[in-house]
Amino acid sequence: MKSQNNLLKRVEESLDTMRPYLNDDGGNVEVVEITEEMEVLVKLTGKCGTCPQSFMTMKAGIEMAVKQAVPEIKSVVAINSKPTPKHAI
């Protein structure tokens, strides 16, 4: 349990580096769960939860920041984000 709390703290600290950018756009991110498979499930809130670019924000910003700060994390998945259609890229 202690290691899980430490892991959550490190993930939250990495997300804190992204929050000012998300807040500037009227959004935020919250950790829902860290699975046994070392996958972080997050919920994008505010405008980030409905933004069509939220998938790119997840991959290019949030996931990269978390994985750099906490290398044992395998992936970060927004439970309320949909991938951008290929024709929209």
N, C-alpha and C positions, 0 to 999 in steps of 0.2 A: 504494500500500500504506500509506503514511504517513497519508493522509487516511482510509482505512478503519480504521486503528488509532485515530485521533483520534475518529472517529465511534463506534466501539465503546466507547471510554473515556467519552464523553459519555452514551451510552445506559446504561452500567453505573452511572455517577454518578446518573442519574435513577432507576434501579431501586433504588439504595441508599437513596433517600428512602422507598421503599415497603417495603423488606425488614423493618424493625422490626414493622410491622403484620402482615405475612405470618408472620414468626417467632412472633409472639404467638399465632397460631392453628396453629402447628406446620407451617408451610409455607415455601416459598421460591420463587424464580424464577431461571432461568438462561438466558442468551442462547445460542441454538443457531446462528443465522446472521443476517446482515443481507444481504438480497438486493440485486441490482442495481436492483430496482424500489423500493428504499428501504422495504422491509417487514422488520420485525424479527420473527424467529421465536423464540419462547421456549418453555421447558418449565417447567410448574408442578410443583414437587416437594413431597414430604411430603404433608401433609393437603390442601394446595391442589390437588394432582393429582387427587384423588378427590372433592373437595367439590362438591356440587350448585350452589353459588353461585359457582364459579370463573369462569364466563363473565361475571358481573356484576363480579367483582373485576378481571377483565381490562379490561373496557370503562370502568368508572367510576373505576378506580384506576390500574392499570399503564399502559394505553394513554394515558390523559390525561397522566400524569406524564411519560412519554417524549416525547410529541408537544409538550408545552409546553417541555421542556428542549432538544429537538432537533427544531426545526420542519421540517427537511427529511425527517423520517421520515413516511411516508404512513399506515402502519398497524402495529399490533402484533398478532400472532396466536399464540395458544398452540397448539402442535401436539398437545397432549393434553387439550384442553378441548372440551367439547360445549356448544352453545348451550342455554340454559334453554328448555324448551318454553313456548309462549305461554300455555298454560292455567295454568302454574305462577307466572306473574308477577302 
